[in-house]
């Protein structure tokens, strides 16, 4: 199982977080290239590492920034909510190690 070491001094207060960049999928990059359009800049965000999660959620601002198009809908539930529909997007997560 992959692992990493955090440099966050107050990890217990903040939680297991790290800085990542979010990017568009390889397929989407090809579409941008074929159209001659620039590939969107990768926004850097703070990610919460949830070892109990079955999937990854991203902020809607990232969806707008990258111009993502939903490839479907799935239902998700949290400990405090009933299952509800959410859009599904193809993204790449870039973890900066070291």
C-alpha positions in Angstrom: 0.0 0.0 0.0 1.4 3.4 -0.9 2.2 5.9 1.9 3.6 9.4 2.3 4.9 11.5 5.1 3.3 14.9 5.9 5.3 17.9 7.0 2.2 19.4 8.7 3.2 20.3 12.3 -0.4 20.3 13.6 -1.7 17.2 11.9 -3.9 16.2 14.8 -5.8 19.6 14.5 -6.0 19.8 10.7 -6.3 16.1 9.9 -4.5 14.1 7.2 -4.2 16.7 4.4 -1.7 17.4 1.7 -1.3 19.7 -1.3 -2.3 18.2 -4.7 -2.9 19.4 -8.2 -6.1 18.4 -10.0 -5.9 17.9 -13.8 -8.0 16.7 -16.6 -7.8 13.1 -17.9 -5.6 12.0 -20.7 -8.6 11.6 -23.0 -9.7 15.2 -22.3 -6.1 16.4 -22.9 -6.2 14.8 -26.3 -9.5 16.6 -27.1 -8.0 20.0 -26.1 -4.9 19.2 -28.3 -7.0 18.2 -31.3 -9.0 21.4 -31.1 -5.8 23.4 -30.7 -7.0 24.7 -27.3 -4.6 25.2 -24.4 -4.9 22.6 -21.6 -6.3 24.2 -18.5 -3.9 25.0 -15.7 -3.9 22.6 -12.8 -5.3 24.2 -9.7 -3.4 23.4 -6.4 -5.8 22.4 -3.6 -5.6 21.0 -0.1 -6.8 17.4 -0.1 -8.2 15.5 2.9 -7.0 11.9 2.9 -10.0 9.8 3.9 -8.9 6.1 4.2 -12.5 5.1 4.7 -13.8 6.7 1.5 -14.8 4.6 -1.5 -14.3 7.5 -3.9 -13.0 11.0 -4.3 -15.0 14.2 -4.2 -13.9 17.5 -5.7 -15.1 21.1 -5.1 -17.5 22.4 -7.8 -15.1 25.3 -8.3 -12.5 22.8 -9.7 -15.2 21.5 -12.1 -15.8 25.0 -13.4 -12.0 25.9 -13.5 -11.1 22.9 -15.6 -14.3 22.9 -17.7 -15.1 19.3 -16.8 -18.0 17.5 -18.4 -19.9 14.9 -16.4 -19.7 11.4 -17.7 -22.6 10.2 -15.6 -24.2 10.2 -12.2 -23.6 8.1 -9.2 -25.3 8.0 -5.8 -23.2 8.8 -2.7 -23.9 8.7 1.0 -22.1 10.2 3.9 -22.4 9.4 7.6 -24.7 12.4 7.9 -26.7 12.2 4.7 -28.9 9.7 2.8 -27.7 8.6 -0.7 -28.1 11.4 -3.2 -27.0 11.8 -6.9 -23.7 13.3 -7.8 -22.0 13.9 -11.1 -19.0 11.8 -12.1 -15.9 13.3 -13.7 -12.6 12.0 -15.0 -9.7 13.7 -13.3 -6.0 13.1 -12.5 -4.7 13.8 -9.0 -1.1 14.9 -8.8 0.5 14.2 -5.4 3.7 16.1 -5.0 6.1 13.9 -3.1 9.3 15.0 -1.5 
